[in-house]
Amino acid sequence: MEVITTTGLSAASALLGVEVVERKGAGHPDTLADGVAEAISRAYSRYCLEEFGAILHHNTDKTSLLGGAADVRFGHGELTAPVQVLVNGRITAALGDHTIPVTDIVTTAARNHLARALPLLDAERWVQVRTRLTQASSPGAVSDAATAQREASRQRWFAPRTLDDLAERHRMFSNDTSAGVASWPLGIGEQLALGIEEQLTSEAFRAEHPYYGTDIKLMIVRHGPRVRLTACVPQIAQEIPDLDSYISCRTLARDLITDIASRIAPEHQVTVSINTRDDDSRPELYLTATGSSIESGDEGVVGRGNRANGLISMLRPWSAEGVSGKNPVYHVGKLYNLAAAEAARRLHEETGLDCAVALVSQSGRDLTDPWQAIVQTSGPSPIGAERVRQAIADVMADLGMLREQLLDGKLATA
């Protein structure tokens, strides 16, 4: 592993800092797509572990959602066309003679996730799951007599006869040339985006305020102590009998967000705008049946929304990888983004400096030995290369813990 350390990173929490931060909430179509892809990967991985003691090759990170249609008016909201889940990818369908119920696993995981994320959505009735899954050989497989004896490594990638055909059981290596990027600590704008959305979509908040949905989007611009925040907060049609009620709930949402912001960032001046597209005279409002625009023609795609830390921080270094749905065993597009976040956090705790970490892989290289590690800090001088090397080595030694957290659903991927 080659280590590069530099300085020049502006402290995210500095008074004169600038942030532009977006968060797509739990019910946003892109967040739903990420959640469905990761739920499928978790369910499939758990099945494999229980049946075989190992996770077979799979990836569902090309999943997308197509919105349905809804009849929405004051006091009434119902779907009239289903939401469609398009699961695209490759999943091992059998280990030797043991056939895996892939369709059942995929369909159940997708519907269960959407039912949890959108309690007002009758997922059994209004969610259609369409799969386009292949078991094609891994790129690079060559079919000729000279390589027939080595078919276990690539030609058997999605058609293993036994666990011995899983190449990673012989040597754990990076499946791709990619990069994982993360920063720590969070800036004030990032803390606001996470804290506000998580509270507004929590079960306790929804129980107290059943008239709000979860397809919430926040856009935050901070310049020094001044914060400008725009929020889109849907309302549930069956809970809103008329325009006056909608306006009242919209005003309340702005006040609630302002209050949460004052507790997260008491030394900052936060101005909140809400549902700026509303036109009360028409009326054109953010009124929904389920609390998400996925009900009415919007679409969601894995990797198009929040990064692995749940944020889209425009002025931070970040990776465009879609983390959700990737195989948690060896896929660097998932593991290196999560490992970079952990490395940045540990280095910050050790040094007190703001840290940005990029871990770069080489396809085929040992998974725990990144090809390049780049660390940028806010201090007057860079962190020593050996200190960085040790911190990253420690994180890589803990990849098993990251996998366990992913399989338990305790580590977010969007």
Salt bridges, closest charged atoms under 4 A:
GLU19 OE1 - ARG222 NE 2.57
GLU22 OE2 - LYS217 NZ 3.44
ASP30 OD2 - LYS24 NZ 2.79
ASP30 OD2 - HIS28 ND1 3.97
ASP30 OD2 - ARG304 NH1 3.08
GLU38 OE1 - LYS334 NZ 2.77
ASP61 OD2 - LYS62 NZ 3.21
ASP61 OD2 - LYS326 NZ 2.76
ASP71 OD2 - ARG73 NH1 2.59
ASP71 OD2 - HIS76 NE2 3.49
GLU78 OE2 - HIS76 NE2 3.29
GLU124 OE1 - ARG111 NH1 3.63
GLU151 OE2 - ARG156 NH2 3.77
GLU151 OE2 - ARG161 NH1 3.32
ASP164 OD1 - HIS170 NE2 3.26
ASP165 OD2 - ARG161 NE 2.87
GLU168 OE1 - HIS57 NE2 2.81
GLU190 OE1 - ARG316 NH2 2.80
GLU197 OE1 - ARG23 NH2 2.68
GLU208 OE2 - HIS209 NE2 3.86
ASP259 OD2 - ARG263 NH2 2.93
ASP278 OD2 - ARG250 NH1 2.87
ASP280 OD2 - ARG250 NH2 2.81
GLU284 OE2 - ARG277 NE 3.40
GLU284 OE1 - ARG282 NH1 3.10
GLU321 OE1 - LYS326 NZ 3.17
GLU342 OE2 - ARG345 NH2 2.45
GLU342 OE2 - ARG346 NE 2.77
GLU349 OE2 - ARG345 NH1 2.62
GLU350 OE1 - ARG387 NE 3.34
ASP366 OD1 - ARG171 NH1 2.54
ASP369 OD2 - ARG365 NH2 3.04
GLU386 OE2 - ARG389 NE 3.35
ASP398 OD2 - ARG346 NH2 2.87
